[in-house]
Amino acid sequence: MKKLIYFAYGSNLLTERLRARCPSAQPVGIAVAPGYRLIFSKQSVDKSGKATLEKTVKPEQKAYGVLFKIETDDHLALDRAEGKGNGYDRIENFSVTSLHDTIQAEVMTYLASADAIDPMLKPFDWYKDLVIGGAVQHKLPKLYIASLRAFTSIIDPKPDRKSRKDAIAALKLASLSGSNG
């Protein structure tokens, strides 16, 4: 079966979260997107900020993520989970550099559409925990993890929200607690 390479940098960093959406997902290594930084400014239907990458004017800035192999059958499920065409655009030729072999590759990822960005948004605490949990799980650089922890988050006003419960379950499955990994 054909596989594609996906660059995860937000909540899909956590393998258990991504596998709930795409059972075939297999991590293959850490990569960086040079000239990008992670922000939590993508408008969500729950009124919180979700992760996206923003192009910077500083080429030395970089966003870390994990490369996953995903079977093409799971591709459509990932499109649905990411809201392709409804806030996120699928980018087929996103340039990253693998930290394993320093090879530059064109991979697939999702970036927020320009009209879905609101710089005033903050992520819910559980969503930020997913991102940090994935970063810890895949042993991203400690300084990068510290920069993720520095983002301000807000408490979800709906503790019974399904996505919150799913996030907590994924963190438990990964043997990570909430409260930022």
Residue pairs with C-beta under 8 A, 6 or more apart in sequence:
1 71
1 72
1 73
2 71
2 72
3 24
3 69
3 70
3 71
3 72
4 69
4 70
4 72
4 75
4 108
5 28
5 67
5 68
5 69
5 70
5 105
5 107
5 108
6 12
6 25
6 67
6 68
6 69
6 70
6 78
6 107
6 108
6 109
7 31
7 33
7 65
7 66
7 67
7 94
7 96
7 107
7 108
7 109
8 18
8 65
8 66
8 67
8 68
8 109
8 134
9 33
9 38
9 51
9 53
9 63
9 64
9 65
9 66
9 109
10 38
10 50
10 51
10 52
10 130
10 131
11 17
11 50
11 51
11 127
11 130
11 131
11 134
11 167
12 18
12 21
12 68
12 134
13 65
13 66
13 130
13 131
13 133
13 134
13 135
13 137
13 138
14 130
14 131
14 133
14 134
14 137
14 170
14 171
14 174
14 176
15 25
15 27
15 68
15 134
15 137
15 138
15 174
16 170
16 171
16 173
16 174
17 130
17 134
17 167
17 170
18 25
18 68
19 25
20 166
20 170
21 74
21 77
21 78
21 81
22 68
22 70
22 71
22 74
22 77
22 78
22 81
23 74
24 69
24 70
24 71
24 73
24 74
25 68
25 69
25 70
25 74
26 68
26 69
26 70
27 66
27 67
27 68
27 138
28 67
28 68
28 69
29 66
29 67
29 98
29 99
29 100
30 64
30 65
30 66
30 67
30 98
30 99
30 100
30 138
30 139
30 140
31 64
31 65
31 66
31 67
31 96
31 97
31 98
31 99
31 105
31 107
32 62
32 63
32 64
32 65
32 96
32 97
32 99
33 53
33 62
33 63
33 64
33 65
33 94
33 95
33 96
34 59
34 60
34 61
34 62
34 95
34 97
35 55
35 56
35 58
35 59
35 61
35 62
36 53
36 54
36 55
36 56
36 61
36 62
36 63
37 53
37 54
37 56
37 61
37 62
37 63
38 51
38 52
38 53
38 54
38 63
38 131
38 148
39 49
39 51
39 52
39 53
39 54
39 119
40 49
40 50
40 51
40 52
40 121
40 122
40 123
40 127
40 128
40 151
40 153
41 49
41 52
41 54
41 112
41 117
41 118
41 119
41 121
42 49
42 50
42 51
42 52
42 87
42 88
42 112
42 116
42 117
42 121
43 49
43 50
43 87
43 112
43 116
43 117
43 118
43 121
44 50
44 87
44 121
46 124
46 156
46 158
46 161
46 163
47 121
48 121
48 122
48 123
48 124
48 127
48 154
48 156
49 118
49 121
49 122
49 123
50 112
50 123
50 127
51 123
51 127
51 131
52 88
52 111
52 112
52 117
53 63
53 109
53 111
64 135
64 140
64 141
64 144
65 96
65 109
66 134
66 138
67 96
67 98
67 105
67 107
70 78
79 90
82 88
82 90
82 110
84 90
84 110
87 112
87 113
87 116
88 110
88 111
88 112
88 113
88 116
89 110
89 111
89 112
89 113
90 108
90 109
90 110
91 108
91 109
91 110
91 111
92 106
92 108
93 106
93 107
94 106
94 107
94 108
94 109
94 111
95 104
95 105
95 106
96 104
96 105
96 107
97 103
97 104
97 105
98 104
98 105
122 151
122 152
122 153
122 154
123 131
123 151
123 153
123 154
124 153
124 154
124 155
124 156
124 164
125 153
125 154
125 155
125 156
125 178
125 179
126 156
126 163
126 164
126 167
126 168
126 178
127 153
127 167
128 148
128 151
128 153
128 180
129 167
129 171
129 176
129 178
129 179
129 180
129 181
130 167
130 170
130 171
131 148
132 145
132 148
132 149
132 180
132 181
133 170
133 171
133 174
133 176
133 181
135 144
135 145
135 148
135 181
136 145
136 176
136 181
137 174
137 176
145 181
149 180
149 181
156 164
158 164
168 178
171 177
171 178
